[in-house]
Amino acid sequence: MRSDEVDFEGELGVIIGCECKNVSRADALNYVLGYTIANDVSARDWQKTWGGSQWCRGKTFDTFCPLGPSFVTAADVKNPGNLAITTRVNGATMQQSNTRDMIFSIAEIIEFLSGSTTLEPDTLILTGTPEGVGMGRKPPLYLKAGDVVEIEIEGIGVLRNPVIEEDPS
């Protein structure tokens, strides 16, 4: 199967550094190894129409969720709760925000996810996307072969990935 409604979602990726469980919000950032950039690509037609749900099939196609281009240690990111984040498609700004505008802080996310569940070293947590995704535009703007998505996060770098049509075989 394929998707005709492939969407971009620029997000901050948080990498856990050591095993943790039932972490308090106050201690949560002590378990962070570092940060990266993620494009949490979403097949909206699979999410909305074909039974893939919000977080399952619509998020798991081959090549979805490119990461990088670098990993920055927690020590090198002074305030992960205040980083500019911008997503561009073919050079046009689609998302422009700051991690301070996230619905849940990084510490809240780690506290919640580690509640009664062990987070292993190298666990990658995506923190959510700012407004401006293609699905929310009028008319919707979905990615097509030849497009280039760039996600920039202050102090981390720019993730640049081309959109390539999947070989149907």
N, C-alpha and C positions, 0 to 999 in steps of 0.2 A: 504494500500500500504506500501511498504518498500523501503529502499534504499540500494543499493550495493556499493555506493560510499560515505561513511560517512567520513568526514574530520575533523581535529582538527584546531583550530585557537586560540592561546593564546593571550589574550588581557587584558589591564588594564581597569577596570570598574570605572567610576566616578559617584558618587552619589550626586545629587543636594540637598542642605540643606534647601533652602527657595525659595518661588515662585520668578520667575524672567522672564522678557520679555525685548527684545531689549537691552541686556547686551553688554557693550563695551568689547573689548578684554582686555583692561587695568583693568577692574573690574571683569572679569569673574571668576577668582579663588576665589573671595570673596564669591561666591555662592556655593562652593563645601563643602559638609559635610564631605566626605571622599572617600576612595578608596577600591576596592576589586579586586579579580582576576576572570576572566571569560574565559570559553572555549566556544567560539562562534561556536559550532558544526554546520557543513553544510552538507546537502545532495546534493552533486554535481550533481548527475544524475537528481534530481528534478530541480536544478537551470539551467542546461544546456539543458536538453532533454525534460522534461515532463512539461514544462510551469510554473514552480514554481518561476521563476525569481531569481535575486540575493538576494533579501531581504525578500521574502514572504515565500512560502511553503517550500523552501529549508532550512529555518532557524527555522521552528516552530513545529517540531515533539515533541511529549512527550519526556521528559528527556533532550532535547537539551538545551544548555546554562547553564550548572552548574556554580555556583558561590561560592566564599569563599576561604579558609575556615574561613576567618575572614574579618572584616571590620576595617579599620584603619582610624582614623580621619585625616582631612586635616592638623591639627596642628602637627600631628606626622609624616607627610611626608614632609620633608624639601624642596625637589625639585622634584615634580612629573614629570617634564620634563627631568629627568636624573636618570631613574631606570633601572637596568638590568632586562631583561625578557627572560626566557628560557622555551621552551616546550620540553618535553621528551615523547617518546612513547616506552614503555617496556624498559626504562632505556637509550635508545639511543637519543641523542640530535637531535631534528628536527629543532627547531627555537632557535636562540640565537641573541639577539639584545639589544637595549636600547630605552627607550621612547623618547630620544632626536632624534632618527631617524624616528619618526612618520612623515607622510606626512603633517598632520595638528597638531598643538599644542593643548593641552587641552583647552586653552583660545580661540583659533580660533574655535574649535568645539562648545564650549558653545555659543560664539558670533553668529555663524551661526544658530545653532538650536533654539536659543532664539529669533531670528529675526522674529518679528510678530507672534510668537508662545509662549505661556506661558509654562514654564517648572515648574511643580509642585514639592513640596518637595518629596524626595525619588525617583525622576526620575533617572533611571539608564542609563548611556551613555556608550556604548562600543567604544573604541578609534581606532580600527583597528588592524590588525595583521601584524607581521613582515614576511619577506620572509621565505620560508621553509615549507609551508603547503603541505599536501600530494598530492593535485592536481597538484602542480607545479613541482613535482619530476619526473625523468625519470628512470624507469617507475613510474606512479603514485602510491602512498602508501596510501591506504584507511584503516580505522579502521575495525577490526573484533572482534567478541565475544572473550573475554579473554584478549584483550589488556588493558593496563593501561596507561592513559594519566596523566602526571604531568606538571603543569604550575607553574613556580616559578617567583615571582616578588620581587625584592629586597625591604626589609623593610615591606613587606606585608605577605609573607609566601608561602606555596606550596598548590595548589589545586590538589588533586589526585582523579581521578575518573576512575572506571573500565568501560569497554565496555561490555554491556550485550545484547544478542540478544533478540529482542522484542518477546513476546508471540504472535503468529499469530491470536489468538482468539479474 
